[in-house]
Amino acid sequence: MPKVYHNVSLDYLKAFVVVLVVFLHSILAYPSWAFFNVNSFLNSSAPIVDPVRCEFIDFTPSLLNGFFMALLFFISGLFVYQNLLTKGLVAFALTRLKRLGIPFAFALVFVMPIAFYPSFLMSGSSENFIFFWFSWSWTSGPAWFLSMLLILNFYAIILFRLRLFSGFFVSNSIVSNPLIFFLVLVFASCLVYFPLMYFYGPFQWSSLGPLIIGQTSRLLLYLVYFSAGLLLGRAGLGSTFLLDSGVFLRRSFVWFIGSAFLGFIYLASLKIVPINITVPWSPPSFWWINALIFCFYSAILLMSSLLLSFIFFSRRVDLFDHLSANSFGIYILHYPFVTWAQFFLLPFSLPACLKFLIVFSLAFFFSWWTSSLIRLSPRARYLLGG
């Protein structure tokens, strides 16, 4: 049985990624390419789109969305195997249902209608919120992550129940050598991402009624990253490059330089292979270049993010502990604060970048504060997975 590790760096990294999620959603109202569909607000690029735009931030969403959700699925998979061993199948399944299923239901039924109501008003409707709530004309929004993570946890349960984990052979060189792990991750990502990217493009989302499953082209990619976390957890983190490799830290500058280089190449690929989000997907010439660079970019940003967390988050800080404890709640609660702040700022003639900073500051502060209040109640905290 692998030794159980609770690493503060990984806790803080997960919290930092949630901050980036709030950052991304705050910025989506202001890129020059954003569009709002008055006839079907759910088919807009974002719930709120401001007429004031800023070309300077056009590529920021692509850079962020290109890696941080895969990173979240990877971190989420790291401790699943250890929890299965210690809790057993039934207890683990019930815990996952409580920690993911209840917050997802709470977000879907109560949080997301509040978040999407200003978008409904922006489409020209004047009906009150009660009418909107009973019409059920919203989606699960960012809560899709919770539902997909729950599905992946049950995928891990099936593997464990069929004793397939014991049949996994993971070469020591893969789990202990960060370069080999990186190359294997890129190879596996390409295998699953290329076919879905070709048929569905990068912007189509899979859904079941109001339940968003995830970006279609990335569904299997997220499975790969979650499985990568599972395999490292199966090997025992103490024997992997995560917690037992000085080489990973000593060569951190190589990973950082590689990340900057691939980030530049990824941006260049978006210009060389332009993809129009307003028209139905048709694979452009050399689409595979964008897909290949995306797979490299996602993987190397994962490695660099882990390194940054080990370097800067090596010691406990009270403020970061509080943020980490509330990060799950911030993820669930932030979207209404984002959309309403964007909605109220529509009439003001302010620069787009200033509006974005105001939205981000308000959404981050109030979602953190609200999460803290809810977590004070032992009963209510279950709504946030506590």
N, C-alpha and C positions, 0 to 999 in steps of 0.2 A: 504493500500500500504506500503510495507516494506520500512524502511528508507534506503537511498542509502549510502553506505560506500565506500570510496576509501582508501584502506589500503596500506601504503608504504611497509609493510613487504611482502605482496603478490606480489607486483610489482617487488621487488628485488628478491624474490624467483623464479619467472618466468624467470627473466634474468639469475639467477644462473643456472637454469636447462638448458638453452640454452648453457651456457658455458660448461656444462657437455656433451651436445650433440656434440659440437666441440671436446671435449676431447675424447669421445668414437670413433668418426670417425677417429681421428688422430691415435688411437692406433690399429685399426683393421688390419693394414698391418703387424703387428709384433708378434702376438701370435703364439705359436708353432703349433696350430691346423689350422691356416689359409691355404687356398689353392686357386690356380688360375687355372681356366679352359681355356686353350689356345683355344680350339675349340668354346667355348661360354663364352666370358668374363662376360656376365651378370649373369651367373650361378656360379660365383666365390664367395668366402666368403666376398670379398671386391673388389672394383675396382682395387686397387693396392695391391699386396702382395710381400713383400720384402723377399729375401732368407735369410736375417739375422733375426733371431727370438729370442724371450725371453720368457721362460716358466714362469717367475715371474709374467707376466701380463696376463696369460692365463684366469684367472677367473674374471678379471676386467670388461670385456664387459658384462658378465652375471650379475654381481652385479649392474652395472649401468642400463642396459637395463631392469632389473627386476622391476624397479619402476618409472624411471623418465618420460616415456611417459604417463603412467597412471596419474602421478601427473600433467602433463601439461594439460591433458584432464579435470581433476578435477578442476584445477584453471580456465580453460577456461569456464567451466559451471557455475561458481559462480555468475557472473553478467549478465547472459543471460536473466533471468526472469525480472530483474529490467530494462534492456534495452528494452525488449518487452513492458513493461508497459509504459515507458516514450516515446518511439518512435513510437509504433504501428507496426503492422505486415509488412506493405509495406515498410515503412522507414527502419525498422530493416533488412528486407530481402535485400533491395538495398545496405545498408551499409555493410552487410556481403559479398555480392557479390563483392563489391568494395575492401574491406579490405582483403578478402581471395581469391576470384576468380581471380582478376587481378594479385596479386603476384604469385598465382599458375601457371597461364598461362605464366607469365614472366619467372618463374623458369623452367618450362617444356620446353619451346621453346628456351630459350637463355642460362640459367645458367647450366642446366644439360648436354647439349651436350659438353660444355667446360669441365665439370667435368669428363665426361666419355671418352673423347677423348684420354687421356693418357692410359687408360685401353685398348682401341681399338688398340693403338700402341703397347702395351705390348703383345697383342695376336699375333703379328707378321705382322700386316698389315702396309702398307706404304702409304696408300691413304691420301690425304690432308684433312684438316678439312672441307672444303666445300663439298667434297664427303661424308664425314661422316655425316655432318649435313643433307644433302638431303636424306641419306639412312634411317634416323630416327631409328637408331639402339641403342637407349638408353632408359632409363625409367625415371619416375618422381623422382626417388631417395628419398632423405629426404623430398621432397615436398609432399609426400603422406600424411603427417600430416595435411597440409593445406586443401587438398581435403576431408579428412575424417572429419576434424573439420567443414568444410562447410556443409557436409552431416548431421552431428549431430546438427548443428544450425538449419537446416531446419526440422529436427526431433522435435526440441523444438518449432519451429513455428507451426507445425502441432498440437502438444499438446496444445499450446496456442489457436489456431484457433478452436479446438474442445472443448475448455473449460475443458480440462482434468486436468489442473493444479488446478482448484478450487475443483476438486473431490479428490485430493491427501490428504490423512490424514497422517500427519507425527507426530508421538508421540513426545511430548516435551522432553521426556527422551532420544530420539534418537539424536535430534539435539543439545541438551544441555549437554549431557553426552558423553565425548569422548570415554570412554570404550565401551559403548553400540553402538555408531556409528561405532567404529572399528569392533566390532563383527558382526554387520549387514552387513558391507561392505565385510568382509571376507566370510560370508555366501552367499551373492549375487554373489560374484566373483566365488566361487566354483560351484554354480549352472550353470553358463554360461561357465566357463572355462573348466571344466572337459570333457564335451562331445566333444568340438572342439579339445581339446588337444589329446584326445584318437584317433580321426579319422585322424587328420592332423599333429599332432606333433608340436613341438615348433618353427620349422624353415621354414615352408611353408608360402609363401606370396601369397595373393590373388591379381590378377591384371586383368586389362581390356586393352589389347594391351600394350602400354607403360605406362599406368596409373596404378601405384601401389596403391592398396586400403589399405593394411596393413597386418600385420602378422595374418594369418587366425585364429589361436587359440586364438588370443587376441581381435578380432573385437568386440565381445559382452562384453568382460572385459572392454574395453575402453568406451563402451556405459554405463556400470554400473558406472564407475568413473565420466563420464560426467554427468550422471543423479544424482549422489550423490551431485555434485556441484550445479546442478539445484535445488535440493530439499533444500539445505541449503540456497541458494539464495531466494527461494520461502518463506522460513520461516523468512528471514531477518537476515543478518549476525550478527547484534547486539544482537540478542536473541539466538545465537548459541554458542557452545563452542569455536568457532574461535575468537570471539571478546568479549565474555561476560562470561568467565569461568576462574576464578583463579585456579580452581582445575587442569586444563590442564597444566598450567605453574608450579604450585607447585609440581606436580608429574612428571616433565619433566625427572628426572633422571630414573624413572621407564621405560619410553618409550625409552630412549636412551639405557639402559641396555637390554631391550627387543629387540631392533633393532640389537644390536651387537650380541646377542644370536641367533636371527633368521638368521642373515647374515652368521654366522658360520654354522648353521644347513643347510642353503640353499646351501652353498659350499659343505658341506658333502654329501648332497643329490645328487649333480652333480657327485660326485665320486662313490657313492653307486649305483646310477642308471645312468650309463654312456649312453650318447646319441651321436651317430655318425652322424655328419652333412653331411658326404660324401655319405651316402647310403639312399635309400628310407625309409621312416618312417615305423616302425613296433613297436607297443607299447612294451617296454621291461617289464620284471617282475617288479612289484611294481612301475610302472610309476606314479601311483596315489600319491605316497609319494612325488615325486618331484612336482607334480601339487598342492598338498595341501600346501606344504611348500612355494611354489611360491606365492600362494594367500595370505598367512599370511605375507610373506616378503614384497610384494608390498604394502599391507595395512599399516603395521607398519612403513615402510619407508616414506609413505605419512604423517603419524602422526608426526614422528620425524622431517621431513623436515619442516613442518609447525611450529613446536616448535622452531627449530633452526632459522627460519626466524623471529619469534616474539622476540626471545632473542637477536639476533645479528643485525637485520635490523629494529630496532625500531625508528630510527631517519634518517632523510634525509641526504644524502651525495652527493655532487655535482657529483663526479665521478660515483657513483652508479646510480644517476639520468640519466646521459648521457648513461651509459651502458643499463639501462632499456629502454630508448627511442629508442635505436638502436638494442635491443635484437631480435626483429622480423626480422630486416634486416640482422643481423648476421646469423640467422638461414637460411635464404634464400640464402645468398651469400657465406657461408663458404666452401661448398663442393668442388668447383674448386680449392680453395687455398689448401685444404687438399690433394686432389689427385695429383695435380701438384707438391707440395712439396715432397710428397712420391715418385713420379716418378723421380724427379731430384736427390733424395738422393740414388736411387738404386745402382749407381756405387761405392759409397763411402763405405769404410770398417770401419764403425763406429758401436759401440754397438747399439742394437735395441732400448734400452731405451733412449739413447741420440738422435737417429733419431726421435723417437716419440716426445720428448720434443721440438725439433726443429720444427717439423711439427705443433704441437699444437700452439707454440708461433707465428709462421708465419701466420697460418690460422686465429687464433683469432685476432691478431693485424690487418691484412690486411682486413678481413671481417668487422671488427668494423670501420676501417678508410674508407673503400669504402661505407659502409652504411651511415656514417656521411656525405660524399660528396654528395651522391645521395639525401639525405634528405634536403640538402641546397636548392634544386630546388623544388618549390611548385608543379610542374607538374610531375617531375620524382619521387618524393617521393611516389606517388600512386603505383609505382611498388613494393614498400616495405610495402604496407598497410597503408601508412601515409596520 
